[in-house]
Amino acid sequence: MDMITLAGALTDKGLLPGAKPTPIPGLAPVVSEIFGYCLYLLIIAGASATGFGIYKLAWADKGRQGGGSEPFKWMGAGILAVLMAGTLITMINGIAA
């Protein structure tokens, strides 16, 4: 319940876009709102993971024992999370409209 309160506070301050998706028939309004907040938080988490991957790439040991693929794992996972959340937001708003 704290995450919902946090997401509501971030929306009120303008840090998150308003998570007021078109209501999905058969779902309670609370479920639609929670799902909307979770998708926006997933986008923020994906962007953060991508940024962390770029940071790790900048400071990685480029030698043979440096584990140079780890930053790309972070960046790939972050980009995938952003794309997945954006696709879900688009599909849900398209189906419900």
N, C-alpha and C positions, 0 to 999 in steps of 0.2 A: 504494500500500500504506500510505502514511502517513495517508491519510484514514480507512482502516479502523481503524488504530491509534488515531487521534484520536477517532473515533466510539465505539470501545470504551472509551476513557478517560472520555469524557463520560457514557457509560451507567453506568459503575462509580461515578461521583460523584453520580449521580442527576439530572444535568442533562438527559438525554434519557431518554424511556421505553425500556424494554427492547425492542429490535428482534428479538423472537423470534416472527415470524409463523408461522402454521400451515404446515408444510412443504408445498410444492407438488409433487404427483407429477411425476416426470420431471426435476426440477431438483436439483442437488447442494445439500447443506445450506449450503455456503459462498455459493452464488449467492443463496439465499433470505436469508441474513443480510446480505450486501452490499446487496441490493435494499431490505431493510427499513431499513438505516441511511441509504441515499440518500434514501428518501422522508421520513424524519424530518428530515434536513438540508435537504431542499427546503422543508419547512414552516417551519423556522427562517429560511431565506433569504427566503421570502415574507413572513413577519412583519417581518423587518428592512427589506425594501423598502417595505412599507406604512408603517412608522415613519419611514423616510427621506422618503417622500412627504409625510407630515404635517409633518415638519420643514421641507421645502422650501416647503410651502404657507404655513407660518407666517412664513417669511422672504422670500417671493417679492415681487418688485416688482409691485404690482397695477395699474400703469399700462398703457397700450396697447402699449408696446414691451417689456413685462416677460416675455413668454413664460409666461403664466399657466396653460397646459395641461400643462406638464411635471410638476408634482407629481401631477396626476391620472393621468398615465401610470405613474408609479412606484407609486402606490397601487393602481391597477387591475391592474398586473402582479403585485404582491405578493398581492393578494386572489385572483387567478386561480391563482397557484402554490399557495397554501394549499388552495384548493378542489380543485384537480387532485390534489394529493398525498393529501388526505383521502379523495377518491373512490377513488383507486387502492388505498389501504390497505384500505378497506372492501370493495372488489370482490375483492381477492386473498384476504383472510381469509374472505370469504363463499364463494368458489369452492373454496378449499382445505379448508374445514370439512366 
